[in-house]
Amino acid sequence: MLCENIMVVFVEPETPGNIGFLARTMKNFGMERLILINPCRLEDEAYYHAMHARSIVDNAEVYPSLKEMLKALNPDFLVGTTGVPGGSYNVERIPLRPSQLSESLNPSASTAILFGREGDGLSNNEIDLCDVVVSIPTSREYPIMNITHAAAIIFYEIFRGREFPCEGLEEASGLEKNLLIDEMDNVLSLVDMPEHKRRVAARVFRNILGRAFITAREAHTLKGVLRRIKNHLKDV
C-alpha cells in the first residue's frame, strides 16, 4: 500500500539522465509514480539510464509548476528534501533524518516526496510548502549528494523491513534456537573436559546465539552438523 501512495516529484530537472536514474531507483523500491515539474526535454538519455524502468519515464506526469501539481493532486503529506538543513534560526529547514521520516509516514495517506534541481535544490518558498523536510547526514566538506544517491538512501529507509520481506531470511524461532542449544549440550556431554568447562562452553554458545541474527535455515543446518558430531563421538 505504501508504494502505491508515494509520488516522487522531481522539480525542474536539468538533465534527462538524472530523470532516468531516478526512475531506475524508484523501480528498485517498487514505486511507479514519477511527477516532473517543468522538466528539461526528455531525450534518449533518460530512457537509456532508466534501464528496466523505462515505463516509469513513459508514464511520468508533467506539470508546469509545483503549485499546479499540488492543486491537481492535493497530496495528504508533502516531504521536501534538502542537503542544506537549517539550524534553530531557520525553522523551515529543521530536518528529519530518513529513518525518522519512515516512522512518521502513514502508509494509507498519499505522500509526495520532492527532490529539487540538480544545481540549486528546492527554493525556500518550495520548502515552505512542505509538511516536513528530510536531510541525509553527510560530511560538512561536501554535503550535497547526487539526487539519485540521496533518493536511494531515503527510499531504503522508508521501505526497509516494511514492504519486501526476503525469502529465506526469516529469523529462527525460540523453539528452533532451543533445539540447537540442546544439540550443543548433547555434544558437550560427550567431550572429555571438566564439568565446569562444559557449563562455560554451553553458556558461551547461548550468548553467541542470543547476540546473533540466525535464520531458520541456518539453525536447521547447524543443528544437523551438531547431530553428526554427536553421533560420531558416540561411535568413538
Secondary structure, DSSP 8 states (H G I E B T S, - for coil): -HHHHEEEEEES-S-HHHHHHHHHHHHHTT---EEEES-----HHHHHHHGGGHHHHHT-EEESSHHHHHHHH--SEEEEE-SS---TT-GGG--B-HHHHHHH--TTS-EEEEE-BTTTBS-HHHHHT-SEEE-----TTS----HHHHHHHHHHHHHTTTT---TT--B--HHHHHHHHHHHHHHHHTS-S-HHHHHHHHHHHHHHHHHS--BHHHHHHHHHHHHHHHHHHHH-
